[in-house]
Amino acid sequence: MGIVQFKRLYVLIMWLSPFFDPYFVCETKFEKEDIMDRSLNKVELKGRVGQDARILRTENGSVAARFTLATNEIIKGRDDSLREEVTWHNIVAWSRKGMPDFDKIRKGTFLGLEGKIRYVKYTTSGGEEKMTTEIVAQKIVIPLVE
């Protein structure tokens, strides 16, 4: 490739590069950094269902399911011993396209899900304020084979 051809190619690349830049619409470097700093609330879990899904129906016809999911993690101790740690997650799922039938979510079923973390604040009947964490499932996959 000659020097003239290289310069033409360089000019063409420089001319086209803004069209491949996902932040081309940004006017300043500050705006680019602002886009990069946006937060992301995403959770992926695979585990076993701890209890049959409790199916709730609202007055407007929406259907939701609540259940718990156990995830396991093998942890190596300082003395090289292995132990299994189980974490329980509260899951809430709303019926929509692409969601499985909630009746299939039974105790012991292995499933995977994608969702987001939500913190819920509530007041008990005794007047005490409490806070809990739940995962709002946006996608649930129940594999045919484990």
N, C-alpha and C positions, 0 to 999 in steps of 0.2 A: 504494500500500500504506500503510495507516494505521499509526500507532505501536504499537497493540495487536497488530495482525497481525504486525508486524516482531518484537515481543518474543516472541510465540508461536513464530514461525519460529526465532528465535535459541535459545530454550529447547529446541525440538525438535532443532536441529542439535547443541547442546551435549550433549543427552542421548544422541544417536546416535553422536557422534564417537568414543567409545571402541571401538565395534564396527568402525570402519573403520581404526583405528590398528593397524598390524601388530605393535606392541610393547605392546599393551594388557595382555598377561599379565605384563609386568614391573611390579614393585612400586616400584622407585626409579629415579631418573635414572641412577645408576651402572650398573644392570643394562642400561638402554637403550644406553648408551655401550659396554658390554662386548659386546653383540650386534653393534654396528656395527664393532667393531675385529677381528672374526674374520677370519682370512685366507682368501684364495681362490687356489687353484692351478688355473689354467685356461689352456690354450694353444690357439690356432687357427692352423693353418698351411695354406697352399696352395702346392704346388710339384710338381716332377717327381721321380719315383722314380729313385734312382741305381743300383739293382741289383735283380734279381728277388728277390721275398720269399723268405727262407729259412724254410720251414715246419717247425715242431717239434711233435712229438706227445709228450705226457707219458704216464706209465704209467696214469693214471686216465682217459685218453681226451680230455683237454683239448687243444686245438690253438692254437698261437701262431704268429705270423709276425714276423720281424725284417727290417727293410730300412732304407735311408737315404733321406732326402728332401732335395732341394736347394731352397732358397728364394732368390729374387733380389731385390736392392734396388738402385735407381739412386741414386747419391750424387753431389751436385754439389760439386766441389772449390772451393777458394778462387779459382782462376783461371777459374771458370765452366765448367770442363770436366766432362763427365759420365762416370762410370765405373760399371760394374756390379760389385756385390759379391755373391758367392755364399756362403751359409751352409749347412752340412750338418748334418742332425739325424739322430740314431739313433732309430728308431721301433720300438716293441714293441706288438703288438696281439693280444688274446686273442679267440678265436672266441666269438661270442654272437649273440643275436637282433639283427638290424639291421645286422650287419657283412657286407660283401661277401665273395664267395668269394676267398680269399687267392691262388688261382691267377691271378686277374685283375690282381694287383699285379706288373707287369712293368717292366723298365727303360724309362724314358722316359715312363711313364704319368703324366698330370697328375691329381692328386687333392687333395682337401681333407680335413682331419681336425681333430677336437677331442680334447683329451686333457689330461694333466697332466704336469708335470715330475717326474722322479724321479732322485735321485742314487744311484749304485751304487758301493759300495766293494768292491774285490776284491784278491786277492793273486796276483801272477804266479808262475810256476813257479820264478823266481829268488828268491822271498821278498820282492819289492818290493810295497808297498801302492800301489794306484792308485785313482783315482776317475774316474768317467765320468758324463755326463749323458745321459738318454734320455727320450723322450716316450712315455708309455703312452697309446696311442690308445683312446678310448672310443667314437668315431664316425668312420667313414671314408666319404667320398662320392667315387665315381668318376663324373664327369659323362659323359654320352653324347657331348656336343659340347663342345669347348674354347672 
